[in-house]
Amino acid sequence: MKFNTKTIHGGQKPDAAYGSVMPPIYQTSTFAQSTPGGHKGYEYARSANPTRHALENAFASVENGTHGLAFGSGLAAIDAILKLLKQGDEVISTNNLYGGTYRLFTKIYEDFGIRFHFIGMENAERIEDYINDKTKLIWVETPTNPMLNIIDIVKTGKIANKHNVLLAVDNTFATPYLQRPLDLGADIVMHSVTKYLGGHSDLVMGALIVKDKDLAERLYFIQNASGAICGPQDAFLAIRGLKTLHVRMQRHCENGRAVAEYLESHPKIENVYWPGFKNHPNHAIAKVQMSDYGGMVSFTTKGNNYEEAIRIVEKLKIFTLAESLGGVESLAGHPASMTHASIPKEEREKTGVVDSLIRLSVGIEDEADLIADLEQAIG
Ligand SMILES: *Cc1c(COP(=O)(O)O)cnc(C)c1O
């Protein structure tokens, strides 16, 4: 089955009871048993729920995995991966990464005795310098947020494999439409389903997908033991969202390209960060690793003026000023005052998050309207 069919049919079958094409929302906490242990595959809804199960099968299908797991948020999914580790273990992580992931690692798991090394991974060889016999996990986010750097998953996977270390990839920005990390050598794929997979800004959810039975069992044990599952209503919405992923992503990529090219030609714009540009520092990897370049575009204005950036995001009418990304509607964010405000100015500027940086999640509206909106706001 090809990808564009998998998003609709992958792992799905009509419901056994009445043949409903969409899985029913099994809004129940428990399931009747005929005799102790005599049930139809479901006993208690934390352990498994048929609606969530249908979604988990769909996740496994689109990422070319064998097992999918759905969680109450992206961070709950990352939390489950960290619970594979023990006190004294070490993790090597991308340094330019989602703020909530950084907070989970440093403010919670460091206190449990896990050590993190945050490094730039654009040059994958650097990773080996940090590997020792305590290293258990390599954490990669690609493209990174908000600078859209690209990390070579194949090279990183070879290093992880050689040293018997797990490689987990946060595939939220790219989605399986653009890149499939399990095929490239990763052990675990993670998603904030809140973003592109859900796609309609109407739910908060996370996912993990693996291709190894033992790893799936360990993660399932953690999911059930810790309990950070998603509810059946959200599972239903995510199934519905996933069915149009390929169509939405195609348009996100087209509009992302149009917006990036428009900004690149604008006299008031200094830098445009979008991996599709030939002069993007990691364009060569992006070209091989991804099938297109996605709908995320960041840019800075000439003079790097904080107030001017605020003025631009306030003036936008179709782009909504908001956190998050990946929905059908276009969003704009100002990292220095929003997502990255808690990071000291000097620190954030080292990774490129300067005062005038604006991050766009380009939606699937009409391209001309989006460009006209940017035009009136930038002036
Ligand atoms: C949003 C996001 C997360 C966290 O997911 P939640 O669903 O908000 O918990 C993790 N990684 C990336 C790249 C994200 O964009």
The ligand as an SDF file (V2000), in Angstrom:
LIG
                    3D

 15 15  0  0  0  0  0  0  0  0999 V2000
    4.5420   20.6490   20.2730 C   0  0  0  0  0  0  0  0  0  0  0  0
    5.7730   19.8530   20.1950 C   0  0  0  0  0  0  0  0  0  0  0  0
    6.1100   18.8960   21.1860 C   0  0  0  0  0  0  0  0  0  0  0  0
    5.2550   18.6880   22.4230 C   0  0  0  0  0  0  0  0  0  0  0  0
    4.0050   18.1610   22.1110 O   0  0  0  0  0  0  0  0  0  0  0  0
    2.6610   18.4800   22.9630 P   0  0  0  0  0  0  0  0  0  0  0  0
    1.6170   17.7430   22.1860 O   0  0  0  0  0  0  0  0  0  0  0  0
    2.4960   19.9610   22.9970 O   0  0  0  0  0  0  0  0  0  0  0  0
    2.8920   17.9130   24.3300 O   0  0  0  0  0  0  0  0  0  0  0  0
    7.2580   18.1610   21.0200 C   0  0  0  0  0  0  0  0  0  0  0  0
    8.0730   18.3460   19.9400 N   0  0  0  0  0  0  0  0  0  0  0  0
    7.7900   19.2480   18.9830 C   0  0  0  0  0  0  0  0  0  0  0  0
    8.7180   19.4010   17.8260 C   0  0  0  0  0  0  0  0  0  0  0  0
    6.6390   20.0290   19.0710 C   0  0  0  0  0  0  0  0  0  0  0  0
    6.3860   20.9430   18.1180 O   0  0  0  0  0  0  0  0  0  0  0  0
  1  2  1  0
  2  3  1  0
  2 14  2  0
  3  4  1  0
  3 10  2  0
  4  5  1  0
  5  6  1  0
  6  7  2  0
  6  8  1  0
  6  9  1  0
 10 11  1  0
 11 12  2  0
 12 13  1  0
 12 14  1  0
 14 15  1  0
M  END
$$$$
